[in-house]
Amino acid sequence: MTYESFKQQLTENLKEFFSSETNISIHQFSHNNHILLDGLTILEPNSNISPTIYLNHYFEKYQSGLPFSTIQEQILHYYYNHSQVRMIDTSFFTCFENIHSRIVYKIIHYEKNIALLKDIPYLSYLDLAIVFYCLLQEEPYKNASIPIYNHHLDYWNVSKETLLHLAEKNTPFLLPFCCDSLADLIFPTLSLLPEEQPSTEEALEEIPMYVLTNQQRQNGACCILYHDVLKQIAEQLYDNLYILPSSIHEVIIIPESRADHPSELSHIVQEINLTEVSPEEVLSDCVYYYNRTSQELSIY
């Protein structure tokens, strides 16, 4: 079965589980780094919101041998588990006063998102772009987000500098940072493989690494922008810092004095991006350097 046949068959089969008034459709959605994914939506009567179910990885499962019927069951299971909310009142978004305390930022790669950046407010930063969204905090929409576009600024009559000012205050408050030793994070997993743990532990002790993200571990790479966060980490480590962007969700920090071959770090980041990170979650192939004395972050 081809991918087009897969999508068509799935759409036809799902109609059997819903009323005739239900709208079942597939549309392409542009994600970070201009990655296009096919999203299935099931909009039942008296609903104005539906979870988007991305089909590309389900087709990969089918190609790997998973029966079509099983994939269909998984999609229905996902839909029912994520469709408790059927209606959402979006009128609050028209008043800037209602949302100014929820405006936060994240960082994405500049060059890979040129098309997207034509439509959204952003500020350039190194090889990155700072972009903005509204983070919902109330139940049942908690942690959902709404991207902010240029036409929103026109409607609200506010500038992107105003967004930045608000986001610099709101983001660390709503999404506090955390910085943990990589060894502490992975050793619970390694404990299941005792024969591999000693060598891995020795390696991590030889080159200590720290993961900087937010407490939600979503879009947490932007913690490098938080006021004095890198300064605090550098002071605690008594060292300058190499910062490896492992994804849009987190960065890995290595003290400068403990990195024996810093020229190889960029190659490591590129290899991770190619083999370990989903294309839509890649942040950058560059390594960054934080100078403890000048308190400046730059591309290494």
Residue frames relative to the residue before (quaternion, step in Angstrom):
aa qw qx qy qz dx dy dz
M 1.0000 0.0000 0.0000 0.0000 0.00 0.00 0.00
T 0.3761 -0.7177 0.5388 0.2306 3.58 -0.85 0.96
Y 0.6694 -0.4946 0.3589 0.4225 3.56 -1.29 0.26
E 0.6439 0.5170 -0.3270 0.4596 3.60 0.99 -0.80
S 0.6505 0.4978 -0.3109 0.4820 3.59 1.00 -0.79
F 0.6042 0.5655 -0.3363 0.4495 3.56 1.09 -0.78
K 0.6892 0.4715 -0.2837 0.4714 3.58 0.85 -0.95
Q 0.6648 0.5071 -0.3093 0.4530 3.59 0.92 -0.88
Q 0.6672 0.5002 -0.3035 0.4611 3.58 0.92 -0.90
L 0.6430 0.5287 -0.3179 0.4538 3.57 1.00 -0.83
T 0.6548 0.5132 -0.3137 0.4577 3.57 0.92 -0.88
E 0.6672 0.4974 -0.3010 0.4657 3.59 0.91 -0.88
N 0.6714 0.5059 -0.3083 0.4452 3.59 0.90 -0.88
L 0.6688 0.5246 -0.3132 0.4235 3.58 0.92 -0.87
K 0.5586 0.6170 -0.3899 0.3941 3.60 1.14 -0.51
E 0.5979 0.5884 -0.3544 0.4132 3.60 1.15 -0.55
F 0.7031 0.4820 -0.2583 0.4546 3.60 1.18 -0.53
F 0.7531 0.3377 -0.1832 0.5341 3.59 1.27 -0.17
S 0.6354 -0.5320 0.3989 0.3926 3.55 -1.29 0.34
S 0.6487 -0.5458 0.3680 0.3820 3.56 -1.23 0.41
E 0.6278 0.5431 -0.3351 0.4456 3.61 1.22 -0.41
T 0.5319 0.6401 -0.4048 0.3788 3.59 1.25 -0.19
N 0.2690 -0.7578 0.5765 0.1450 3.56 -0.94 0.93
I 0.0214 -0.7869 0.6159 -0.0306 3.57 -0.56 1.19
S 0.1401 0.8111 -0.5467 0.1539 3.57 -0.53 1.16
I 0.2552 -0.7327 0.6118 0.1540 3.52 -1.36 0.39
H 0.0267 0.7900 -0.6098 0.0570 3.55 -0.83 1.04
Q 0.4653 -0.6472 0.5201 0.3068 3.54 -1.25 0.47
F 0.1178 -0.7768 0.6172 0.0409 3.53 -1.01 0.93
S 0.3345 -0.7359 0.5569 0.1909 3.55 -0.96 0.92
H 0.1475 -0.7918 0.5905 0.0515 3.55 -0.79 1.07
N 0.7601 -0.3338 0.2775 0.4835 3.52 -1.34 -0.10
N 0.8166 0.1877 -0.1977 0.5088 3.58 -1.12 0.84
H 0.5305 -0.6689 0.3793 0.3567 3.56 1.23 0.62
I 0.3127 0.7182 -0.5439 0.3012 3.56 0.96 0.93
L 0.2202 -0.7897 0.5635 0.1013 3.59 -0.71 1.11
L 0.0181 -0.7954 0.6050 -0.0326 3.55 -0.80 1.08
D 0.4167 -0.6950 0.5301 0.2495 3.55 -1.13 0.71
G 0.1065 -0.8224 0.5587 0.0150 3.55 -0.62 1.19
L 0.2613 -0.7508 0.5918 0.1335 3.55 -0.87 1.03
T 0.0234 -0.7850 0.6189 0.0153 3.59 -0.91 0.90
I 0.1591 -0.7576 0.6301 0.0610 3.51 -1.12 0.84
L 0.0169 -0.8239 0.5647 -0.0440 3.57 -0.22 1.29
E 0.1937 -0.8097 0.5492 0.0723 3.54 -0.30 1.31
P 0.6648 -0.4893 0.3611 0.4338 3.61 -1.21 0.33
N 0.8196 0.1949 -0.1846 0.5061 3.58 -1.15 0.74
S 0.6010 0.5035 -0.3817 0.4895 3.58 1.12 0.71
N 0.1000 -0.7852 0.6039 0.0937 3.55 -1.13 0.57
I 0.7210 0.3205 -0.2293 0.5700 3.56 1.29 0.31
S 0.0421 0.7898 -0.6091 0.0581 3.54 -1.07 0.76
P 0.5032 -0.6257 0.4805 0.3526 3.61 -1.04 0.63
T 0.3400 -0.7125 0.5747 0.2156 3.56 -1.10 0.73
I 0.1540 -0.7955 0.5845 0.0435 3.56 -0.72 1.12
Y 0.2433 -0.8028 0.5306 0.1220 3.57 -0.39 1.24
L 0.3337 -0.8206 0.4495 0.1149 3.51 -0.66 1.24
N 0.5049 0.6946 -0.4282 0.2817 3.60 1.12 -0.49
H 0.7211 0.4261 -0.2724 0.4735 3.59 0.83 -0.91
Y 0.5779 0.5557 -0.3893 0.4536 3.61 1.18 -0.39
F 0.6403 0.5052 -0.3312 0.4744 3.59 1.05 -0.69
E 0.6011 0.5410 -0.3563 0.4681 3.58 1.10 -0.63
K 0.6235 0.5237 -0.3365 0.4730 3.58 1.04 -0.73
Y 0.6412 0.5251 -0.3172 0.4611 3.56 1.01 -0.86
Q 0.6628 0.5020 -0.3014 0.4668 3.57 0.97 -0.85
S 0.6687 0.4925 -0.2950 0.4725 3.57 1.18 -0.57
G 0.6943 -0.5165 0.2632 0.4264 3.58 1.27 0.07
L 0.4840 0.6528 -0.4558 0.3630 3.60 1.21 -0.04
P 0.4999 -0.6826 0.4347 0.3086 3.64 -0.74 0.99
F 0.5955 -0.5891 0.4163 0.3537 3.56 -1.10 0.74
S 0.6396 0.5401 -0.3272 0.4385 3.60 0.97 -0.83
T 0.6444 0.5143 -0.3194 0.4672 3.59 1.04 -0.75
I 0.6356 0.5206 -0.3229 0.4698 3.56 1.00 -0.81
Q 0.6361 0.5264 -0.3226 0.4628 3.57 0.98 -0.83
E 0.6433 0.5137 -0.3146 0.4726 3.59 0.98 -0.80
Q 0.6494 0.5179 -0.3199 0.4558 3.58 0.95 -0.84
I 0.6532 0.5109 -0.3121 0.4636 3.59 1.00 -0.82
L 0.6535 0.4951 -0.3142 0.4786 3.60 0.95 -0.81
H 0.6303 0.5330 -0.3254 0.4613 3.57 1.01 -0.83
Y 0.6502 0.5062 -0.3146 0.4712 3.58 0.95 -0.86
Y 0.6564 0.5223 -0.3219 0.4389 3.58 0.90 -0.91
Y 0.7044 0.4664 -0.2850 0.4529 3.60 0.76 -0.98
N 0.6592 0.5089 -0.3104 0.4585 3.60 1.08 -0.64
H 0.7771 0.3348 -0.1647 0.5069 3.60 1.15 -0.53
S 0.6423 0.5363 -0.3239 0.4415 3.59 1.21 0.26
Q 0.2575 0.7821 -0.5309 0.2003 3.57 1.12 0.59
V 0.6944 0.3968 -0.2519 0.5449 3.58 1.10 -0.71
R 0.1313 -0.8260 0.5465 0.0430 3.59 -0.63 1.13
M 0.7852 0.1894 -0.0941 0.5820 3.57 1.18 -0.58
I 0.0275 -0.7793 0.6257 0.0194 3.56 -1.07 0.72
D 0.3501 -0.7322 0.5523 0.1905 3.55 -0.94 0.96
T 0.1393 -0.8306 0.5375 0.0428 3.57 -0.36 1.25
S 0.4239 0.7308 -0.4571 0.2778 3.60 1.25 -0.03
F 0.5734 0.6078 -0.3858 0.3910 3.61 1.12 -0.61
F 0.6290 0.5789 -0.3282 0.4019 3.59 1.13 -0.66
T 0.5978 0.5846 -0.3647 0.4098 3.58 1.21 -0.33
C 0.7089 0.3997 -0.2484 0.5254 3.60 1.21 -0.40
F 0.4153 -0.7439 0.4664 0.2380 3.57 -0.51 1.20
E 0.6115 0.5694 -0.3509 0.4229 3.59 1.06 -0.71
N 0.6317 0.5540 -0.3294 0.4307 3.58 1.14 -0.59
I 0.8078 0.3150 -0.1234 0.4827 3.57 1.06 -0.72
H 0.4525 0.7297 -0.4507 0.2441 3.61 1.18 -0.27
S 0.6740 0.4896 -0.2968 0.4668 3.60 1.13 -0.60
R 0.6839 0.4703 -0.2756 0.4849 3.60 1.29 -0.09
I 0.4945 0.6673 -0.4292 0.3551 3.59 1.26 -0.04
V 0.0219 0.7952 -0.6012 0.0753 3.57 -0.73 1.13
Y 0.3453 -0.7396 0.5331 0.2228 3.57 -1.27 0.14
K 0.0813 -0.7335 0.6651 0.1139 3.51 -1.42 0.09
I 0.3533 -0.7256 0.5397 0.2395 3.59 -1.24 0.15
I 0.0535 -0.7651 0.6417 0.0045 3.52 -1.15 0.82
H 0.6048 -0.5513 0.4146 0.3978 3.59 -1.24 0.25
Y 0.4902 -0.6934 0.4464 0.2821 3.56 -0.90 0.93
E 0.7385 0.4513 -0.2617 0.4271 3.59 0.53 -1.17
K 0.6955 0.4885 -0.2804 0.4462 3.58 0.99 -0.82
N 0.7517 0.3516 -0.1971 0.5220 3.59 1.26 -0.21
I 0.1766 0.8247 -0.5180 0.1424 3.57 1.17 0.61
A 0.6631 0.5133 -0.3172 0.4430 3.60 0.86 -0.91
L 0.6674 0.5010 -0.2982 0.4633 3.58 0.91 -0.91
L 0.6755 0.5322 -0.2982 0.4142 3.58 0.91 -0.92
K 0.5412 0.6029 -0.4109 0.4180 3.61 1.22 -0.21
D 0.7597 0.3972 -0.1870 0.4797 3.57 1.16 -0.61
I 0.7507 0.3581 -0.2011 0.5174 3.60 1.21 -0.23
P 0.5109 -0.6173 0.4829 0.3532 3.60 -1.14 0.50
Y 0.0985 0.7970 -0.5876 0.0990 3.59 -0.93 0.86
L 0.1956 -0.7261 0.6365 0.1716 3.52 -1.37 0.21
S 0.4411 -0.6951 0.5048 0.2597 3.57 -0.94 0.90
Y 0.0554 0.7775 -0.6238 0.0575 3.54 -1.10 0.79
L 0.7960 -0.1140 0.0116 0.5943 3.59 -0.39 1.28
D 0.7477 -0.3049 0.2308 0.5429 3.64 -0.63 -1.02
L 0.5858 0.5966 -0.3278 0.4399 3.56 1.33 0.30
A 0.2572 -0.7154 0.6132 0.2146 3.53 -1.39 -0.04
I 0.3047 -0.7150 0.6023 0.1820 3.55 -1.03 0.88
V 0.0097 -0.8042 0.5928 -0.0426 3.58 -0.66 1.13
F 0.3785 -0.7687 0.4955 0.1421 3.55 -1.21 0.54
Y 0.0376 0.7744 -0.6315 0.0091 3.52 -1.27 0.54
C 0.4437 -0.6629 0.5366 0.2752 3.52 -1.31 0.32
L 0.2113 -0.7897 0.5689 0.0897 3.56 -0.67 1.14
L 0.2768 -0.7654 0.5600 0.1548 3.58 -0.63 1.12
Q 0.1945 -0.8215 0.5325 0.0621 3.57 -0.88 0.95
E 0.6427 0.5423 -0.3349 0.4251 3.59 1.16 -0.42
E 0.4962 -0.6053 0.5256 0.3334 3.54 -1.21 0.56
P 0.6305 -0.1745 -0.7508 -0.0910 1.60 -2.14 1.28
Y 0.5368 0.6554 -0.3895 0.3612 3.61 1.27 0.22
K 0.2753 0.8183 -0.4833 0.1446 3.58 1.29 0.06
N 0.8490 0.1431 -0.1724 0.4785 3.50 -1.02 1.09
A 0.4504 0.6112 -0.4952 0.4224 3.59 1.24 0.31
S 0.1711 -0.8032 0.5647 0.0817 3.58 -1.14 0.47
I 0.2081 -0.7474 0.6205 0.1148 3.53 -1.28 0.57
P 0.3559 -0.7405 0.5195 0.2348 3.64 -0.58 1.03
I 0.3426 -0.7321 0.5561 0.1934 3.55 -1.13 0.70
Y 0.1679 -0.7986 0.5765 0.0425 3.55 -0.81 1.13
N 0.6954 -0.4743 0.3375 0.4213 3.55 -1.29 0.28
H 0.6560 0.5226 -0.3328 0.4311 3.58 0.97 -0.79
H 0.5682 0.5646 -0.3922 0.4522 3.60 1.19 -0.39
L 0.6469 0.5179 -0.3225 0.4575 3.58 0.96 -0.84
D 0.6336 0.5239 -0.3295 0.4642 3.56 1.02 -0.79
Y 0.6679 0.5040 -0.2987 0.4589 3.56 0.95 -0.89
W 0.7242 0.4209 -0.2399 0.4907 3.60 0.94 -0.89
N 0.2886 -0.7645 0.5117 0.2654 3.58 1.23 -0.49
V 0.4949 0.6016 -0.4700 0.4150 3.56 0.79 1.08
S 0.4417 -0.6938 0.5092 0.2535 3.58 -1.23 0.43
K 0.6134 -0.5384 0.4163 0.4007 3.55 -1.27 0.28
E 0.5749 0.5694 -0.3819 0.4465 3.59 1.17 -0.45
T 0.6147 0.5248 -0.3382 0.4820 3.58 1.13 -0.66
L 0.6206 0.5333 -0.3351 0.4671 3.59 1.02 -0.80
L 0.6651 0.5085 -0.3098 0.4507 3.56 0.89 -0.95
H 0.6381 0.5305 -0.3279 0.4515 3.59 0.93 -0.87
L 0.6835 0.4735 -0.2850 0.4769 3.59 0.92 -0.89
A 0.6800 0.5056 -0.2954 0.4412 3.57 0.91 -0.95
E 0.6115 0.5524 -0.3513 0.4444 3.59 1.07 -0.68
K 0.6904 0.4426 -0.2661 0.5066 3.57 1.15 -0.60
N 0.7291 0.4745 -0.2497 0.4253 3.57 0.87 -0.99
T 0.6601 0.5639 -0.3348 0.3662 3.59 0.83 -0.97
P 0.6946 0.4439 -0.3106 0.4733 3.67 0.76 -0.83
F 0.6453 0.5230 -0.3219 0.4543 3.58 1.15 -0.60
L 0.7383 0.4054 -0.2265 0.4891 3.58 0.85 -0.97
L 0.7860 0.1896 -0.0717 0.5841 3.57 1.13 -0.73
P 0.1146 -0.8417 0.5245 0.0575 3.61 0.46 1.18
F 0.4724 -0.6856 0.4775 0.2806 3.55 -1.08 0.72
C 0.0578 -0.7430 0.6598 0.0965 3.53 -1.35 0.27
C 0.1050 -0.7811 0.6145 0.0345 3.55 -1.09 0.76
D 0.0183 0.8278 -0.5542 0.0857 3.57 -0.38 1.28
S 0.5572 -0.5732 0.4801 0.3611 3.51 -1.21 0.52
L 0.5023 -0.6521 0.4773 0.3075 3.56 -0.93 0.89
A 0.6095 0.5585 -0.3510 0.4398 3.57 1.04 -0.71
D 0.6597 0.5073 -0.3105 0.4593 3.60 0.94 -0.85
L 0.6721 0.5136 -0.2990 0.4417 3.56 1.06 -0.72
I 0.7890 0.3583 -0.1857 0.4633 3.60 0.92 -0.83
F 0.5298 0.6596 -0.4230 0.3246 3.61 1.11 -0.37
P 0.5914 0.5508 -0.4019 0.4305 3.68 0.97 -0.52
T 0.6491 0.4879 -0.3100 0.4945 3.57 1.12 -0.70
L 0.6731 0.5090 -0.3031 0.4426 3.57 0.91 -0.88
S 0.5650 0.6144 -0.3922 0.3866 3.59 1.14 -0.51
L 0.6014 0.5470 -0.3584 0.4590 3.56 1.25 -0.34
L 0.7387 0.3073 -0.1845 0.5708 3.58 1.31 -0.30
P 0.1114 -0.8625 0.4879 0.0751 3.59 0.55 1.14
E 0.6382 0.5436 -0.3519 0.4163 3.58 1.03 -0.62
E 0.7101 0.4329 -0.2615 0.4898 3.61 1.21 -0.44
Q 0.5489 0.6835 -0.3864 0.2869 3.56 1.13 -0.50
P 0.6575 0.5360 -0.3640 0.3845 3.67 0.68 -0.83
S 0.6927 0.4712 -0.3011 0.4554 3.59 0.79 -0.95
T 0.6518 0.5071 -0.3166 0.4667 3.58 1.00 -0.79
E 0.6467 0.5172 -0.3185 0.4614 3.56 0.96 -0.84
E 0.6431 0.5196 -0.3272 0.4576 3.57 0.96 -0.82
A 0.6480 0.5232 -0.3208 0.4511 3.57 1.00 -0.83
L 0.6819 0.4820 -0.2923 0.4660 3.56 0.95 -0.85
E 0.6333 0.5080 -0.3373 0.4766 3.56 1.10 -0.59
E 0.6329 0.5359 -0.3286 0.4519 3.57 1.10 -0.72
I 0.7773 0.0985 -0.0477 0.6196 3.58 1.02 -0.84
P 0.1857 -0.8146 0.5387 0.1090 3.62 0.06 1.21
M 0.0795 -0.7862 0.6127 0.0109 3.54 -0.99 0.92
Y 0.1529 -0.7867 0.5953 0.0577 3.53 -1.12 0.73
V 0.2932 -0.7545 0.5664 0.1550 3.55 -1.02 0.86
L 0.1166 -0.7849 0.6077 0.0320 3.55 -0.72 1.14
T 0.2154 0.7471 -0.5982 0.1940 3.57 -0.76 1.11
N 0.5222 -0.5810 0.4669 0.4145 3.58 -1.19 -0.36
Q 0.6935 -0.5126 0.3089 0.4011 3.56 -1.23 0.32
Q 0.6425 0.4866 -0.3278 0.4929 3.59 1.22 -0.35
R 0.2731 -0.7853 0.4999 0.2425 3.58 1.27 -0.43
Q 0.5505 0.5339 -0.4223 0.4833 3.52 1.04 0.95
N 0.8339 -0.0392 -0.0264 0.5498 3.59 -0.70 1.12
G 0.3142 0.8137 -0.4389 0.2155 3.55 1.15 0.69
A 0.4534 0.6822 -0.4663 0.3340 3.61 1.21 -0.04
C 0.5910 0.5949 -0.3658 0.4037 3.58 1.16 -0.50
C 0.4525 0.6839 -0.4588 0.3420 3.62 1.21 -0.04
I 0.5442 0.6022 -0.4133 0.4128 3.60 1.19 -0.30
L 0.6458 0.5172 -0.3142 0.4655 3.58 1.27 -0.34
Y 0.5111 0.6688 -0.4280 0.3291 3.60 1.16 -0.45
H 0.5826 -0.6209 0.4056 0.3325 3.56 -0.99 0.88
D 0.8819 0.0122 -0.0623 0.4670 3.54 -0.85 1.13
V 0.3963 0.7226 -0.4942 0.2768 3.65 1.18 0.15
L 0.6892 0.4523 -0.2888 0.4868 3.61 0.81 -0.92
K 0.6030 0.5569 -0.3478 0.4531 3.56 1.09 -0.69
Q 0.6586 0.5089 -0.3038 0.4637 3.59 0.93 -0.91
I 0.6705 0.4954 -0.3042 0.4610 3.58 0.90 -0.93
A 0.6614 0.5075 -0.3088 0.4578 3.59 0.93 -0.88
E 0.6556 0.5062 -0.3147 0.4636 3.57 1.00 -0.76
Q 0.6564 0.5024 -0.3165 0.4653 3.58 0.99 -0.76
L 0.7229 0.4063 -0.2348 0.5072 3.58 1.10 -0.69
Y 0.3114 -0.7700 0.4944 0.2563 3.60 1.30 -0.19
D 0.6618 0.4880 -0.2854 0.4923 3.57 0.97 0.81
N 0.5094 -0.5516 0.5427 0.3765 3.51 -1.38 0.20
L 0.3399 -0.7786 0.5075 0.1438 3.57 -1.20 0.46
Y 0.2181 -0.6823 0.6749 0.1773 3.50 -1.24 0.67
I 0.1317 -0.7986 0.5861 0.0375 3.57 -0.90 0.98
L 0.1420 -0.7985 0.5844 0.0288 3.54 -0.61 1.22
P 0.2926 -0.7719 0.5357 0.1778 3.63 -0.58 1.10
S 0.1489 -0.8394 0.5175 0.0740 3.58 0.04 1.26
S 0.7630 -0.1696 0.0716 0.6197 3.62 1.26 -0.31
I 0.6755 -0.4491 0.3625 0.4590 3.57 -1.27 -0.10
H 0.6668 0.5430 -0.2894 0.4204 3.58 1.24 -0.39
E 0.8158 -0.0211 0.0290 0.5773 3.61 1.12 -0.47
V 0.2213 -0.7285 0.6219 0.1834 3.53 -1.35 0.21
I 0.3377 -0.7107 0.5793 0.2127 3.55 -1.27 0.49
I 0.1954 -0.7939 0.5718 0.0680 3.55 -0.85 1.03
I 0.0524 -0.7820 0.6210 -0.0030 3.57 -0.94 0.97
P 0.4387 -0.6768 0.5149 0.2903 3.63 -0.81 0.91
E 0.5683 -0.6420 0.3920 0.3334 3.57 -0.87 0.94
S 0.6937 0.5014 -0.2944 0.4251 3.61 0.84 -0.93
R 0.7006 0.4601 -0.2738 0.4716 3.60 1.21 -0.38
A 0.5970 0.5347 -0.3704 0.4696 3.60 1.27 0.05
D 0.2824 -0.8130 0.4894 0.1406 3.58 -0.20 1.30
H 0.8018 0.1504 -0.0547 0.5758 3.59 1.04 -0.77
P 0.1063 -0.8490 0.5145 0.0561 3.61 0.43 1.15
S 0.5940 0.5832 -0.3733 0.4095 3.59 1.11 -0.55
E 0.6543 0.5159 -0.3072 0.4597 3.60 1.22 -0.41
L 0.4958 0.6968 -0.4218 0.3012 3.60 1.21 -0.34
S 0.6341 0.5361 -0.3370 0.4438 3.58 0.99 -0.80
H 0.6322 0.5232 -0.3255 0.4697 3.58 1.03 -0.78
I 0.6290 0.5362 -0.3300 0.4561 3.58 1.03 -0.79
V 0.6537 0.5124 -0.3110 0.4620 3.57 0.93 -0.91
Q 0.6643 0.5037 -0.3071 0.4591 3.59 0.90 -0.90
E 0.6496 0.5130 -0.3182 0.4622 3.58 1.00 -0.79
I 0.6372 0.5158 -0.3240 0.4722 3.59 0.98 -0.81
N 0.6617 0.5175 -0.3102 0.4451 3.59 0.91 -0.89
L 0.6877 0.4881 -0.2792 0.4591 3.57 1.06 -0.74
T 0.8151 0.3149 -0.1197 0.4713 3.57 0.96 -0.85
E 0.7998 0.3445 -0.1495 0.4683 3.60 1.03 -0.68
V 0.7463 0.3852 -0.1967 0.5059 3.60 1.14 -0.54
S 0.4998 -0.6323 0.4976 0.3206 3.58 -1.00 0.82
P 0.6022 -0.6027 0.3720 0.3685 3.61 -0.93 0.82
E 0.6942 0.4767 -0.2863 0.4571 3.60 0.98 -0.76
E 0.6959 0.4449 -0.2778 0.4904 3.61 1.26 -0.14
V 0.4373 0.6797 -0.4691 0.3558 3.60 1.26 0.13
L 0.2646 -0.7677 0.5633 0.1530 3.57 -0.94 0.88
S 0.7698 -0.2368 0.2175 0.5514 3.59 0.62 -1.11
D 0.4200 -0.6729 0.5465 0.2686 3.55 -1.31 0.41
C 0.5651 0.6210 -0.3725 0.3954 3.58 1.28 -0.13
V 0.3083 -0.6748 0.6292 0.2318 3.51 -1.38 0.34
Y 0.2469 -0.7728 0.5704 0.1283 3.56 -1.02 0.83
Y 0.2147 -0.7729 0.5900 0.0914 3.52 -1.24 0.61
Y 0.1434 -0.7798 0.6059 0.0642 3.55 -0.85 1.05
N 0.2362 -0.7724 0.5808 0.1019 3.53 -0.74 1.19
R 0.4081 -0.7526 0.4689 0.2170 3.54 -0.52 1.22
T 0.6684 0.5137 -0.3038 0.4438 3.59 1.04 -0.74
S 0.7618 0.3507 -0.1919 0.5098 3.59 0.81 -1.02
Q 0.2858 -0.7824 0.4923 0.2526 3.57 1.32 -0.38
E 0.4837 0.6489 -0.4313 0.3986 3.54 1.04 0.89
L 0.2557 -0.7371 0.6086 0.1447 3.54 -1.15 0.77
S 0.0527 0.8012 -0.5914 0.0742 3.57 -0.85 0.98
I 0.5643 -0.5444 0.4764 0.3977 3.56 -1.35 0.13
Y 0.3981 -0.7276 0.5050 0.2390 3.56 -0.79 1.03
